[in-house]
Amino acid sequence: MSPRPGAAPSQPIAVSFGPLPATAALEREWRGLEARADGSFFTSWSWIGCWLDCLPPWVEPMLLQAKAAAQTVGLAIFVPRAVRRHRVLSSRALYLHATGDPRYDTATIESNGLLVDRAHSDPAALAMIEHLVAACPQWEEVFLEATSNRPQAPVPNDGSLRVRQWERPTFYVDLEKIRSNQSDYFGLLRPNVRYQIRRTVKAYSEHGAVRARTAADFPQAIEFFDQMKQLHQAHWLSKGLPGAFGGDFMCRLHDKLISRCFDRGEIQLLRVEAGDRPLGYLYNFVHRGIVSNYQAGIDYASGSARDQPGLAAHALCAEFNARAGHRVYDLMMGDQPYKRRICTDQGSLHWTVVQRGRLKFHLEDALRALKARWREPVAQSIPDPTE
């Protein structure tokens, strides 16, 4: 009888940490474990392999691997980086599936985590973190960012290790609720949101039937992606912000993702249109019934100021994917008002920083707390313009 998920395995777990093996060998190990793990698209080889291929040569990722009875039960990639904060505090850090460099972390991984065999999940994950603590004294901080679950981390009583944790909200549409509500997604929304979306759909229907459709083949996927990027960049540049696709790294990464993953059904490029006129394009990842909206490009200029083409596009996308039989339309991290308006449920992602018990980190915490206490009275003294 196989052990229940998370149960202690009968075999001891051996952990190693070192340079990455050859790409082909790593892919075989990763895909083999992926089939036995409860990971996300962002911990699948589809994402990890493309990310590794796009990193510059001076980034040197390391592989954390756990084995039980010669079988791999845990994998994770960490990038070492010398960190400097506040211009004076420096440390040697490890980043899980990230680099610590904003130029390359604009890819914004979510639903991150250690990839572990579901039959060994808790023991393997804890053994992997304990190995970093005990066998890798050169690091001073480990960053486990945007993980689906709150990681376990050993906290010895002697103060030699510190753990800081916090979380941020995520929002999603439970597509099962749409199907159980007789496929009436609008009936799950608040009346004012329902009214705004229906008014927008009615206004755009003057140009033809309003619908959502996916790219039918790879050339059309590239066409939809290019149109999405143009609308996305135009919107954010108009606000004085760079947009998600302003850098070469992001463009190379997503070109590679689409070329490798579209034909496997892991990339969804969806156009929401009224007749021949687009309301916008949505760029989604599809993994085990979860459709994750990574980016969007919305045509805000073609309608009136009262229209809500973004809300309508996401609503039509949710309905489309409910009909397709998927389980979740994930709006992902970020507390933007539109996500609260169209979601049915809310979750959270977790941030964990494991630090050595260095004096400099205690001083940093003390200064951070002092700054928070100083800012609070100032904030309270500023009148609320809405009152």
LONUPA-673632 format. One line per 4 residues: number of its first residue (from 0); for each residue x, y, z of N, C-alpha, C, O. Coordinates in steps of 0.1 Angstrom, whole numbers. Atoms other than C-alpha are relative to their C-alpha. Layout:
NUM> X/Y/Z/X/Y/Z/X/Y/Z/X/Y/Z ~ ...
% end
This chain:
0> 9/-12/0/0/0/0/9/12/0/18/13/8 ~ -8/-12/1/14/34/-10/-3/9/12/-14/9/16 ~ 3/-9/-11/18/60/17/-9/11/-4/-9/15/-16 ~ 9/-11/3/-7/88/19/8/12/-3/20/13/2
4> -8/-12/3/4/122/5/4/7/13/-4/9/22 ~ -5/-7/-12/26/140/30/5/-9/11/11/-4/20 ~ -4/9/-11/32/109/51/15/-3/0/21/-1/-10 ~ -14/3/0/66/100/63/4/-12/-8/-2/-22/-6
8> -3/12/8/83/77/38/8/-10/8/14/-6/19 ~ -8/11/-7/99/44/49/14/1/-3/22/-3/5 ~ -14/-1/3/132/53/32/5/14/4/-3/23/4 ~ -6/-13/-3/155/80/44/2/9/-13/3/3/-24
12> -1/-9/11/157/111/22/14/6/0/19/12/9 ~ -13/-5/2/191/121/8/-1/13/-9/-7/12/-19 ~ 2/-12/7/195/157/-4/14/5/-4/24/3/3 ~ -12/-5/5/222/172/-26/-2/14/-6/-13/17/-10
16> 1/-14/5/229/208/-38/13/3/-8/24/3/-3 ~ -12/-2/8/252/215/-67/-4/6/-14/-16/9/-16 ~ 2/-5/14/255/227/-104/-11/-8/-7/-13/-20/-4 ~ 10/7/8/228/219/-129/6/-11/-8/17/-9/-13
20> -5/10/10/233/187/-149/-3/5/-14/-9/16/-16 ~ 3/-3/14/230/187/-187/-15/2/-1/-23/-5/6 ~ 14/-3/2/197/201/-199/-9/-12/-2/-20/-13/4 ~ 8/12/4/184/168/-214/-2/-8/13/-13/-14/15
24> 2/9/-12/191/149/-181/-9/7/10/-17/0/16 ~ 8/-7/-10/175/176/-160/-15/-1/-4/-24/-2/4 ~ 14/1/5/144/176/-182/-6/-13/3/-18/-14/7 ~ 5/14/-3/140/138/-178/-3/-1/14/-14/-6/18
28> 3/0/-14/143/141/-141/-12/8/4/-21/4/12 ~ 10/-10/-3/120/171/-139/-14/-5/-4/-24/-5/3 ~ 13/4/5/92/157/-161/-4/-13/7/-16/-15/9 ~ 3/12/-8/94/123/-143/-6/3/13/-16/-3/17
32> 5/-4/-13/89/140/-109/-13/8/-2/-22/6/6 ~ 12/-8/2/63/164/-123/-13/-8/-1/-23/-4/4 ~ 11/9/1/40/135/-131/-5/-5/14/-16/-10/15 ~ 3/5/-13/41/125/-94/-1/11/10/-2/9/22
36> 1/-11/-9/38/160/-80/-12/9/-2/-18/8/-13 ~ 11/-9/2/11/186/-74/5/14/-2/2/23/6 ~ -5/-13/3/28/215/-90/-9/8/-8/-20/4/-12 ~ 8/-10/9/16/245/-110/7/1/-13/17/-6/-16
40> -6/-2/13/24/256/-145/14/6/2/24/3/-5 ~ -12/-7/-2/52/277/-130/11/-9/6/23/-5/7 ~ -10/10/-4/69/246/-115/1/-11/-10/7/-21/-7 ~ -1/10/10/64/226/-146/13/2/-9/18/13/-9
44> -12/-2/8/93/220/-170/-3/9/-12/6/16/-17 ~ 4/-10/10/73/240/-196/5/14/3/11/21/-5 ~ -4/-13/-4/80/271/-176/15/0/4/23/9/-1 ~ -14/1/-5/113/261/-159/10/-1/-11/20/6/-11
48> -10/2/11/130/249/-191/1/13/-8/13/16/-12 ~ -2/-12/8/122/281/-210/7/11/8/15/18/3 ~ -6/-10/-8/132/303/-181/15/-2/1/23/7/-1 ~ -15/3/0/166/285/-178/7/3/-13/18/9/-13
52> -6/-3/13/172/288/-215/2/15/-3/11/18/-11 ~ 0/-15/2/166/326/-214/9/7/9/12/19/7 ~ -9/-7/-10/189/334/-184/13/3/-7/18/-5/-14 ~ -13/-3/6/221/352/-193/11/-9/6/9/-16/16
56> -10/9/-4/253/332/-190/7/2/13/12/-7/19 ~ -7/-2/-13/266/349/-159/-9/-4/12/-5/-3/23 ~ 8/6/-11/236/336/-139/3/-15/1/2/-22/-9 ~ -4/14/-1/246/302/-125/-10/-7/10/-7/-7/22
60> 9/7/-8/216/283/-112/6/-13/7/15/-19/1 ~ -4/13/-7/220/254/-87/-12/-9/2/-23/-4/3 ~ 10/9/-1/200/223/-83/-1/-6/14/10/-11/19 ~ 3/7/-12/185/211/-50/-8/-12/-3/-19/-11/-8
64> 6/13/4/176/174/-53/-1/-9/12/8/-10/20 ~ 2/9/-11/161/150/-28/-3/-14/-7/-11/-15/-16 ~ 2/14/5/161/112/-33/-4/-9/11/1/-7/23 ~ 4/10/-10/145/83/-15/1/-13/-8/-6/-15/-18
68> -2/13/6/157/48/-24/3/2/-15/-2/-5/-24 ~ -5/-3/13/174/62/-55/-10/6/-9/-7/9/-21 ~ 10/-7/8/142/78/-68/-1/15/4/-1/18/16 ~ 1/-15/-3/140/116/-71/-14/3/6/-24/0/-1
72> 13/-4/-7/113/129/-47/-1/15/2/-11/20/7 ~ 1/-14/-1/122/166/-48/10/7/-9/22/2/-10 ~ -9/-8/8/137/192/-71/-4/14/1/-15/18/3 ~ 2/-14/0/142/229/-70/12/7/-5/23/1/-4
76> -11/-7/6/164/254/-87/2/14/8/-8/21/9 ~ -4/-12/-7/181/282/-67/11/8/-7/20/2/-13 ~ -10/-8/6/200/311/-80/7/8/11/1/16/19 ~ -7/-8/-9/228/325/-58/2/15/-5/4/17/-16
80> -2/-14/4/231/363/-57/5/8/12/0/6/23 ~ -4/-9/-10/250/389/-37/-10/12/0/-12/18/-10 ~ 11/-10/-1/223/413/-24/5/12/8/12/11/17 ~ -2/-12/-8/226/449/-13/-13/7/2/-19/11/-8
84> 12/-8/-3/198/467/4/3/12/8/13/12/16 ~ -1/-13/-7/194/502/18/14/6/-2/19/14/6 ~ -14/-5/3/229/509/2/11/-5/9/22/-3/6 ~ -10/3/-10/247/495/32/0/-15/4/10/-21/7
88> 2/14/-4/233/460/40/3/-10/-11/-4/-9/-22 ~ -3/9/10/248/432/20/-1/-14/5/1/-17/17 ~ 1/14/-4/242/394/21/1/-9/-12/1/-4/-23 ~ -1/11/10/247/362/2/-14/-8/0/-17/-14/10
92> 14/5/0/212/350/-9/-2/-11/-10/6/-12/-20 ~ 5/10/10/195/321/-27/-14/3/-3/-22/6/6 ~ 14/-2/4/163/326/-47/-6/-12/-7/1/-18/-16 ~ 7/12/5/139/298/-55/-7/4/-14/-16/12/-14
96> 6/-2/13/131/298/-93/-1/15/-4/-10/19/-10 ~ -1/-15/3/141/335/-95/15/3/1/23/-5/5 ~ -14/-4/0/173/355/-98/3/10/11/15/12/14 ~ -3/-11/-9/169/383/-73/4/13/-8/6/23/-2
100> -3/-12/9/176/407/-103/-12/4/-7/-18/-3/-14 ~ 12/-4/6/147/428/-113/-1/0/-15/-11/-1/-21 ~ 0/1/15/158/427/-150/-5/-13/-5/-11/-14/-15 ~ 4/13/4/150/390/-151/-12/-5/8/-18/-15/4
104> 11/4/-8/124/387/-124/-13/7/-3/-23/5/3 ~ 13/-6/5/99/408/-143/-9/-11/-6/-21/-9/-8 ~ 9/12/4/87/373/-155/-10/-3/11/-21/-9/7 ~ 9/1/-11/70/373/-121/-6/-14/2/-18/-17/-2
108> 5/14/-3/66/336/-111/-10/1/11/-9/9/21 ~ 11/2/-10/35/327/-91/-2/-15/2/2/-23/-6 ~ 2/14/-3/23/295/-75/13/-8/-1/14/-19/-6 ~ -14/5/-1/60/288/-69/0/-11/11/-9/-13/18
112> -2/10/-10/74/261/-47/10/-11/-4/14/-12/-15 ~ -8/11/2/96/231/-43/-9/-11/-8/-20/-13/-4 ~ 7/11/6/86/203/-67/3/-13/7/14/-18/7 ~ -2/12/-8/80/173/-45/-10/-11/-4/-21/-8/-7
116> 9/12/2/66/138/-50/-11/1/11/-9/2/23 ~ 11/-2/-9/31/139/-35/0/-11/11/-6/-9/22 ~ -1/11/-10/38/106/-16/10/3/10/11/-4/21 ~ -10/-4/-10/67/123/2/0/15/3/11/20/7
120> -1/-15/1/57/159/1/5/7/12/15/15/11 ~ -5/-7/-12/62/171/37/14/-4/4/22/5/6 ~ -14/3/-4/93/151/46/10/5/-10/21/9/-7 ~ -10/-4/10/110/158/13/2/15/0/14/20/-1
124> -2/-15/0/103/196/14/8/4/12/17/13/11 ~ -7/-3/-12/115/198/50/15/-4/-1/24/4/3 ~ -14/4/1/146/178/43/8/9/-10/20/11/-8 ~ -7/-9/10/155/201/13/3/13/7/15/18/5
128> -3/-12/-7/152/232/34/11/-2/11/20/6/13 ~ -9/3/-11/171/216/63/14/-2/-6/24/2/0 ~ -13/2/6/199/207/39/7/13/-3/19/15/-1 ~ -5/-13/3/203/243/28/5/6/13/15/14/12
132> -4/-6/-12/205/253/64/13/-7/6/23/0/10 ~ -11/7/-7/230/226/76/12/-2/-9/23/-1/-4 ~ -11/4/8/251/218/46/5/11/-9/15/10/-16 ~ -4/-11/9/254/252/28/1/13/8/-7/22/7
136> -2/-12/-9/268/277/53/3/13/-7/3/23/-1 ~ -4/-12/7/278/301/26/-11/10/-2/-9/22/-4 ~ 11/-10/2/243/316/22/-4/6/13/-2/0/24 ~ 5/-7/-11/228/341/46/-15/2/0/-21/4/10
140> 14/-1/2/193/343/32/-5/-9/-11/2/-11/-21 ~ 7/7/10/169/321/13/-13/6/-2/-21/7/7 ~ 13/-6/4/140/336/-6/-9/-10/-7/-5/-15/-17 ~ 10/9/6/110/314/-12/-12/9/-3/-21/11/6
144> 10/-11/3/87/338/-30/-12/-5/-8/-11/-14/-17 ~ 12/2/7/51/336/-42/-3/-15/-1/-7/-20/-12 ~ 2/15/-1/47/299/-31/-15/-2/2/-22/5/9 ~ 14/3/-1/13/282/-33/-3/-3/15/-14/0/20
148> 2/4/-14/17/268/3/11/7/8/22/10/4 ~ -10/-6/-9/35/282/33/10/-11/3/7/-21/9 ~ -10/10/-1/68/263/34/3/-2/15/2/7/23 ~ -5/3/-13/80/246/65/15/3/1/22/1/-9
152> -14/-4/-2/113/259/78/4/-2/14/-3/1/24 ~ -4/3/-14/133/247/108/4/13/7/11/22/1 ~ -3/-12/-9/136/273/136/7/-5/13/-1/-7/22 ~ -6/5/-13/162/262/162/-1/10/11/-3/22/9
156> 2/-9/-12/159/276/197/12/9/3/11/18/11 ~ -12/-8/-3/194/290/197/1/14/-7/11/21/-5 ~ 0/-13/7/185/320/175/9/0/-12/11/11/-18 ~ -10/0/12/209/309/147/-8/1/-13/-1/3/-24
160> 8/-1/12/180/310/122/-12/8/3/-19/7/14 ~ 12/-9/-1/152/335/116/-9/-3/-12/-4/-5/-23 ~ 9/2/11/121/330/95/-10/12/0/-17/14/10 ~ 10/-10/2/100/359/81/-10/-5/-10/-6/-10/-21
164> 10/4/9/67/352/64/-12/10/-1/-15/16/9 ~ 12/-8/2/38/371/49/-7/-5/-13/-2/-14/-20 ~ 8/5/11/11/366/23/-7/11/-7/-8/22/-2 ~ 7/-9/8/-7/384/-5/-12/-6/-6/-11/-18/-9
168> 12/7/5/-42/378/-19/1/-3/-15/8/4/-23 ~ 2/3/14/-50/362/-52/-15/-2/-2/-22/-4/8 ~ 15/0/3/-84/361/-69/-2/-10/-12/6/-10/-22 ~ 3/9/11/-100/335/-91/-15/-2/-2/-23/1/7
172> 13/3/3/-132/324/-107/-1/-16/0/6/-22/-7 ~ 2/14/-1/-144/289/-97/-9/-4/-12/-21/-1/-11 ~ 8/3/12/-156/276/-131/-10/-11/3/-20/-12/-4 ~ 10/10/-4/-174/247/-114/-13/7/5/-24/2/2
176> 12/-8/-5/-197/273/-98/-8/5/-12/-20/6/-11 ~ 8/-5/11/-206/287/-132/-8/-12/-6/-20/-10/-9 ~ 7/12/6/-215/252/-145/-12/-4/9/-22/-8/4 ~ 11/4/-9/-235/244/-114/-11/11/1/-22/8/6
180> 10/-11/0/-253/278/-117/-6/1/-14/-10/12/-19 ~ 6/0/13/-267/267/-151/7/8/-10/1/15/-18 ~ -9/-8/9/-237/283/-169/-3/15/0/0/22/-9 ~ 3/-14/-1/-249/317/-157/11/6/9/9/8/21
184> -11/-6/-8/-216/334/-146/-5/13/6/-2/17/17 ~ 5/-13/-4/-233/368/-144/-8/-1/13/-8/9/21 ~ 8/1/-12/-257/355/-118/9/-2/13/3/0/24 ~ -8/1/-11/-227/350/-95/7/13/4/13/14/15
188> -6/-13/-2/-216/386/-97/-10/10/7/-22/8/7 ~ 8/-11/-7/-228/417/-77/-8/7/-11/-3/8/-23 ~ 8/-6/10/-256/435/-95/6/11/-8/4/12/-20 ~ -6/-11/7/-236/466/-103/10/-4/-10/12/1/-21
192> -10/5/10/-208/446/-119/-7/-7/-11/-3/-5/-23 ~ 8/6/11/-233/425/-138/-6/10/-10/-5/8/-22 ~ 5/-10/9/-249/456/-151/11/7/-9/8/9/-21 ~ -11/-6/8/-216/472/-162/5/-9/-12/7/-4/-23
196> -4/9/10/-206/441/-181/-10/-1/-11/-7/-1/-23 ~ 10/1/10/-239/437/-198/-2/12/-8/-5/12/-20 ~ 1/-12/8/-241/473/-208/12/1/-10/9/6/-21 ~ -11/-1/9/-206/471/-223/-2/-10/-12/0/-6/-23
200> 3/10/10/-215/439/-242/-10/5/-10/-9/3/-22 ~ 10/-6/8/-246/456/-255/5/11/-9/1/12/-21 ~ -6/-12/8/-227/487/-266/9/-6/-12/8/-1/-23 ~ -9/6/10/-201/466/-285/-7/-8/-10/-2/-10/-21
204> 7/9/9/-227/443/-301/-5/8/-12/-10/1/-21 ~ 4/-8/12/-236/472/-325/10/-3/-11/7/-1/-23 ~ -10/3/10/-204/461/-343/0/-15/-4/7/-19/-13 ~ 1/14/3/-214/424/-344/-1/-8/12/0/-3/24
208> 1/9/-11/-217/394/-322/12/1/9/24/1/4 ~ -11/-1/-10/-196/397/-290/4/-15/4/-5/-22/9 ~ -4/13/-3/-176/365/-284/15/-1/4/22/8/1 ~ -14/3/-3/-143/350/-272/3/-12/-8/-4/-22/-9
212> -5/11/7/-123/327/-294/15/-1/1/22/9/3 ~ -14/2/-2/-89/311/-291/7/-1/-14/1/-3/-24 ~ -8/1/12/-61/311/-317/-1/-15/-4/0/-24/3 ~ 2/14/6/-67/281/-340/12/-8/-3/12/-20/-3
216> -12/6/3/-31/274/-348/12/8/4/10/20/9 ~ -12/-7/-4/5/285/-341/1/13/-6/4/23/1 ~ -1/-13/6/6/313/-367/-10/10/6/-7/22/8 ~ 10/-10/-6/-26/328/-353/3/3/14/0/14/19
220> -4/-3/-13/-13/324/-318/11/11/1/10/20/9 ~ -10/-11/0/17/346/-327/-6/13/-4/-3/23/2 ~ 7/-13/4/-6/371/-344/-8/5/12/-7/17/15 ~ 7/-5/-12/-28/373/-312/9/5/10/7/15/16
224> -10/-4/-10/2/375/-290/6/14/-3/7/23/5 ~ -6/-13/4/17/404/-310/-11/11/2/-7/22/6 ~ 11/-10/-3/-17/423/-309/-2/2/14/-4/14/18 ~ 1/-2/-14/-19/417/-272/11/8/5/9/18/13
228> -12/-8/-4/16/431/-267/-2/14/-3/1/23/5 ~ 2/-14/4/8/462/-287/-10/7/9/-7/19/13 ~ 10/-7/-8/-23/470/-268/4/1/15/2/12/21 ~ -5/-1/-14/-7/462/-234/10/11/1/9/19/11
232> -10/-10/-1/23/483/-241/-5/14/-2/-1/23/6 ~ 6/-13/2/3/512/-254/-7/5/12/-6/17/16 ~ 8/-4/-12/-19/513/-223/10/4/11/8/15/17 ~ -9/-3/-11/10/512/-198/9/12/-3/13/19/6
236> -8/-11/3/32/536/-217/-7/13/1/-1/23/4 ~ 8/-12/-1/4/561/-218/-1/5/15/-4/16/17 ~ -1/-4/-14/6/560/-180/14/3/6/16/5/18 ~ -14/-3/-4/43/566/-180/7/-12/6/17/-11/13
240> -6/13/-6/51/529/-170/5/-8/-12/0/-7/-23 ~ -6/7/11/72/505/-190/-8/-12/-6/-5/-16/-18 ~ 7/12/5/47/476/-194/8/-12/2/20/-12/4 ~ -7/13/-3/55/439/-190/9/-4/-11/18/-13/-9
244> -8/5/12/70/435/-225/10/10/-5/13/11/-17 ~ -9/-10/5/94/464/-226/14/-5/-1/23/2/-7 ~ -14/5/0/125/443/-221/2/-12/-8/-7/-19/-11 ~ -3/11/9/143/418/-243/-2/-13/7/-6/-23/0
248> 1/13/-7/143/391/-216/-14/-5/-1/-17/-17/-4 ~ 14/4/0/105/390/-213/-5/-4/-14/-12/-14/-16 ~ 4/3/14/100/390/-251/6/-14/-4/-1/-22/-10 ~ -7/13/4/125/361/-256/-7/-12/8/-10/-22/2
252> 6/10/-8/109/341/-227/-13/-4/-6/-16/-16/-7 ~ 13/4/4/74/343/-240/-1/-4/-14/-10/-12/-18 ~ -1/6/13/83/337/-276/4/-15/1/-2/-23/-6 ~ -4/14/-2/100/305/-264/-12/-8/6/-14/-19/2
256> 11/7/-6/70/296/-242/-11/-4/-11/-16/-15/-11 ~ 11/2/10/45/300/-271/5/-11/-10/-3/-19/-14 ~ -5/10/10/67/281/-296/1/-14/5/-2/-23/-2 ~ -1/13/-6/72/252/-272/-13/-6/5/-16/-18/4
260> 11/5/-8/39/250/-254/-14/1/-6/-23/-5/-2 ~ 13/-2/6/11/262/-277/-6/-13/-5/-17/-16/-2 ~ 5/12/6/8/230/-296/-3/-11/10/-10/-21/7 ~ 3/10/-10/7/210/-263/-13/5/8/-17/-2/17
264> 12/-4/-7/-24/230/-252/3/7/13/-7/9/21 ~ -3/-7/-12/-6/248/-224/0/15/0/0/22/10 ~ 2/-15/3/-9/283/-239/-13/2/-6/-17/-4/-16 ~ 13/-4/6/-42/299/-245/1/15/-3/3/23/5
268> 1/-14/5/-43/331/-266/-14/2/-5/-18/-4/-15 ~ 14/-2/3/-78/344/-267/-3/14/-4/1/23/2 ~ 4/-13/5/-93/372/-286/-15/2/3/-23/-7/0 ~ 14/-4/-2/-125/389/-274/-4/10/-10/3/21/-11
272> 2/-9/12/-142/406/-303/-15/3/-1/-24/-5/4 ~ 14/-3/4/-174/423/-315/0/1/-15/5/11/-20 ~ -1/1/15/-178/413/-351/15/-1/-3/22/-10/1 ~ -14/-1/3/-144/422/-365/9/9/9/21/10/7
276> -7/-10/-9/-135/447/-338/4/-7/13/-4/-13/20 ~ -5/6/-12/-113/434/-309/-3/9/12/-1/21/12 ~ 0/-6/-13/-121/443/-273/13/-1/7/18/7/14 ~ -13/2/-6/-88/428/-263/4/-15/-2/-3/-23/-8
280> -6/14/1/-66/397/-261/5/-4/14/10/4/22 ~ -4/5/-13/-59/375/-231/10/-11/-2/9/-20/-11 ~ -11/9/2/-27/355/-227/0/-9/13/3/-4/24 ~ 2/8/-12/-33/325/-204/9/-13/-1/13/-17/-12
284> -7/13/-1/-14/294/-192/-11/-10/5/-20/-7/13 ~ 10/11/-3/-34/261/-190/8/-12/6/17/-17/0 ~ -7/11/-7/-23/234/-165/-9/-7/9/-14/-1/19 ~ 8/9/-9/-43/206/-150/-14/7/4/-18/6/15
288> 13/-6/-2/-76/225/-154/0/14/6/-11/20/8 ~ -1/-14/-5/-63/258/-141/4/9/-12/15/7/-17 ~ -4/-10/10/-63/287/-166/4/12/7/-4/19/14 ~ -6/-11/-8/-40/314/-153/2/12/-10/9/11/-20
292> -1/-12/9/-44/349/-169/13/7/4/14/14/14 ~ -13/-5/-2/-8/360/-172/1/15/-4/6/23/4 ~ 0/-14/4/-13/392/-192/-12/2/-9/-18/-7/-14 ~ 11/-4/8/-39/411/-212/4/13/-8/11/21/-3
296> 0/-13/8/-41/438/-239/-14/3/-3/-21/-4/-11 ~ 14/-4/2/-74/457/-239/0/12/-8/8/22/-6 ~ 2/-12/8/-85/482/-265/-10/9/7/-22/9/5 ~ 8/-10/-7/-97/510/-243/-5/12/-8/-13/19/-4
300> 2/-11/8/-98/535/-271/-12/-1/-9/-18/9/-14 ~ 10/2/11/-125/520/-293/-15/2/6/-24/3/-2 ~ 14/-2/-5/-155/524/-269/-1/14/7/7/23/5 ~ 3/-13/-8/-170/552/-247/7/-1/13/11/-12/18
304> -6/-1/-14/-157/563/-213/-8/-9/10/-3/-13/20 ~ 8/8/-10/-186/544/-197/2/-15/-2/-2/-23/7 ~ -2/15/3/-176/510/-213/10/-6/9/19/1/14 ~ -10/8/-8/-157/484/-194/5/-12/-8/1/-23/-5
308> -4/11/9/-140/463/-221/8/-10/7/8/-22/4 ~ -8/9/-8/-116/448/-196/-8/-10/8/-6/-22/8 ~ 9/9/-8/-143/435/-173/-7/-10/-10/-8/-22/-7 ~ 7/8/9/-162/422/-203/9/-11/-6/5/-23/-7
312> -9/10/5/-132/404/-217/3/-11/9/3/-23/6 ~ -2/11/-10/-124/386/-185/-12/-8/3/-11/-20/5 ~ 12/7/-2/-160/377/-180/-3/-10/-11/-6/-22/-9 ~ 2/9/11/-163/362/-215/11/-11/0/8/-22/-4
316> -10/10/-1/-130/344/-209/-4/-11/10/-2/-22/8 ~ 4/10/-11/-143/328/-177/-11/-9/-6/-11/-21/-3 ~ 11/8/6/-175/317/-195/6/-10/-10/1/-22/-11 ~ -6/9/10/-154/303/-224/6/-12/6/5/-23/2
320> -8/11/-6/-132/282/-201/-9/-8/9/-6/-20/11 ~ 10/9/-6/-162/270/-181/-6/-10/-10/-8/-21/-7 ~ 6/9/11/-177/256/-213/10/-10/-4/7/-21/-8 ~ -11/9/4/-143/241/-221/3/-11/10/11/-20/7
324> -1/10/-10/-145/221/-189/12/2/10/15/-7/18 ~ -11/-3/-9/-116/238/-170/-6/2/14/-18/5/16 ~ 4/-1/-14/-118/241/-132/0/14/6/-9/18/13 ~ -3/-13/-6/-104/276/-124/4/9/-10/13/6/-19
328> -6/-11/7/-99/309/-141/7/8/10/1/16/18 ~ -8/-6/-11/-70/323/-120/4/14/-5/11/15/-15 ~ -4/-14/3/-67/361/-121/13/4/6/19/15/3 ~ -13/-1/-5/-35/357/-102/2/12/10/-8/19/13
332> -2/-9/-11/-18/380/-77/-2/15/-5/-1/18/-17 ~ 2/-14/3/-24/417/-75/-14/4/4/-24/-2/0 ~ 13/-4/-6/-52/435/-56/-7/11/-8/-11/21/-2 ~ 7/-10/9/-66/454/-86/-15/-1/2/-20/-12/4
336> 14/0/-3/-102/464/-81/-8/-9/-10/-18/-16/-5 ~ 8/8/9/-114/446/-113/0/-15/4/-9/-22/2 ~ -1/15/-4/-102/412/-98/-10/-2/11/-17/-13/11 ~ 10/2/-11/-123/417/-67/-15/0/-6/-24/-7/-1
340> 13/-1/5/-153/426/-89/-5/-12/-8/-17/-15/-8 ~ 5/11/9/-153/396/-112/4/-14/6/0/-24/0 ~ -3/13/-6/-139/368/-89/-11/-6/7/-21/1/11 ~ 9/7/-9/-159/342/-71/6/-4/13/-1/-6/23
344> -7/5/-12/-132/332/-46/13/7/1/18/14/-9 ~ -13/-6/-2/-100/344/-31/9/-10/7/5/-18/15 ~ -10/8/-6/-68/327/-22/12/8/5/10/20/7 ~ -11/-8/-5/-33/337/-11/13/-7/-5/13/-19/-7
348> -14/5/3/4/333/-21/9/4/12/6/14/19 ~ -8/-2/-12/31/331/5/15/4/-3/21/-1/-13 ~ -14/-4/1/65/348/9/7/-5/13/3/-2/24 ~ -8/5/-12/91/332/32/15/4/-2/20/1/-13
352> -14/-3/1/126/345/39/7/-7/12/3/-4/24 ~ -7/7/-10/149/322/59/14/7/1/21/8/-8 ~ -13/-8/-2/179/342/74/8/-6/11/3/-12/21 ~ -9/2/-11/209/334/95/-2/10/10/-6/21/7
356> 2/-9/-11/207/350/129/11/11/1/17/12/12 ~ -11/-10/0/231/378/119/-5/13/6/-17/16/6 ~ 4/-13/-6/231/411/138/-5/10/-10/-15/17/-7 ~ 5/-9/10/226/430/106/-14/-1/-3/-21/9/-6
360> 15/2/3/192/414/100/-8/5/12/-19/10/10 ~ 7/-5/-12/181/422/136/-1/16/-1/-11/22/2 ~ 0/-14/1/192/458/130/-10/5/-11/-17/15/-10 ~ 9/-3/11/173/459/97/-15/-1/5/-22/8/1
364> 14/1/-5/141/447/114/-3/12/10/-14/17/9 ~ 2/-11/-9/145/473/141/-2/13/-7/-11/21/-3 ~ 2/-12/8/149/501/116/-13/0/-8/-19/10/-10 ~ 12/1/7/120/488/96/-12/3/9/-22/10/5
368> 10/-2/-9/98/488/127/-1/15/4/-11/21/6 ~ -1/-14/-3/110/523/136/-6/9/-11/-14/18/-8 ~ 6/-7/12/101/535/101/-15/-1/0/-22/9/-3 ~ 15/2/1/66/520/103/-6/8/11/-17/14/9
372> 6/-8/-11/60/537/137/0/15/-3/-9/22/0 ~ -1/-14/3/72/570/123/-10/4/-11/-16/15/-10 ~ 9/-3/11/50/568/92/-15/-1/4/-23/7/-1 ~ 14/1/-4/18/558/110/-6/13/5/-17/16/1
376> 6/-13/-5/12/591/129/-1/10/-12/-10/18/-12 ~ 1/-9/11/20/610/97/-12/-3/-9/-19/5/-13 ~ 11/4/8/-5/590/78/-13/3/6/-23/8/0 ~ 12/-3/-7/-31/595/105/-3/15/0/-15/19/1
380> 2/-15/0/-25/633/104/-5/5/-14/-9/17/-14 ~ 5/-5/13/-34/635/67/-15/-2/-2/-19/-14/0 ~ 14/2/1/-71/641/62/-4/-9/-12/2/-8/-22 ~ 6/8/10/-91/616/42/-9/9/-10/-19/14/-5
384> 8/-9/9/-104/635/11/-14/-6/-3/-22/2/-8 ~ 14/6/2/-134/611/9/-9/3/11/-21/0/10 ~ 9/-2/-12/-147/621/43/-6/14/0/-13/18/9
% end
